[in-house]
Amino acid sequence: MSDSDTSTVLFRARVPASRLRKAEQILDRLGLKTGDALNMMLAQIELRGALPFEVTTHPATLSAERQAQEWNAAFGEY
């Protein structure tokens, strides 16, 4: 896509309804719409030439306490 390309396309994807609802709740707290988040992710893929997060079959497992700490650091106390 060139920098001067200002056309847009409609993007459709099937996702589990519960995942979308949960993500929309988080995005709403961040002041974002689902389309905004998708555009941000696609921009990062374009800039990095890769996904903006690690994809692995062996993810690091966080303890419940560490997950709570990460959440509070990112979003404040729940």
N, C-alpha and C positions, 0 to 999 in steps of 0.2 A: 504494500500500500504506500503510495507516495504521500509526502507531506502536504501536497496541495489537494489531496483527495478529501473532499468534505461530504461525500455521500455517506449515508448510513444504511445499514441492513437490519432487518428484523431477525433476531437470533432466538431460536426455540430449542429447549432441551427438556428432557424428562428427568425429574428428580423426585425422590420420595417427598410426599406432602409434608410430613413431620419435619424433615430436614429443612425444607424451605421456610416453614413457619418459624422454626427456631432461629434460623439465620436471619430472617426478616426482623425478628425481635431485637437481635443484637445490632443489626445494621441500623434500625430505627434509633436505638440509643446513641449510635455514632452519628446520627443525622444523615444517613446514606440510604439510598434506594438500592434494590437488588441490581438494577442496571448499572448504577454508579460503581458498585463493587466489581461487577464483571468487567466494566471498562478499565478499572484500575488494575485488575489482574492481567487483562490482555495487554495493557501498556507495559507492565512489568515483564511479561513474557517477551514482548517486542524488544525492550531495552536490554534485557539480560541474555536473550537468545536461549532461554531455558525457563523452566517453571520457577516461580519466586519462593518455592519451598521445596524441601527435600522429599522425595518419594522413595520409600524403602519398604522392604518386607520385614524389617526388624526395627520398628520404631522404639524410641526410648520410652520406657514406662515411668510416669511420674507418680509419686505417692499422692494420696489424697491431700496431704498437707502441702506438698509442693504445688499441686494443681491450684489449691486455694490461694497460695502465695502469688502464683503467676496471675491468677484472675484478679486479685486485689491490686496488684501492681499495674495491671492494664486498665481495669475498669473501676477501681475503688471497691470499698467494702460492699458486700452483697446484703 
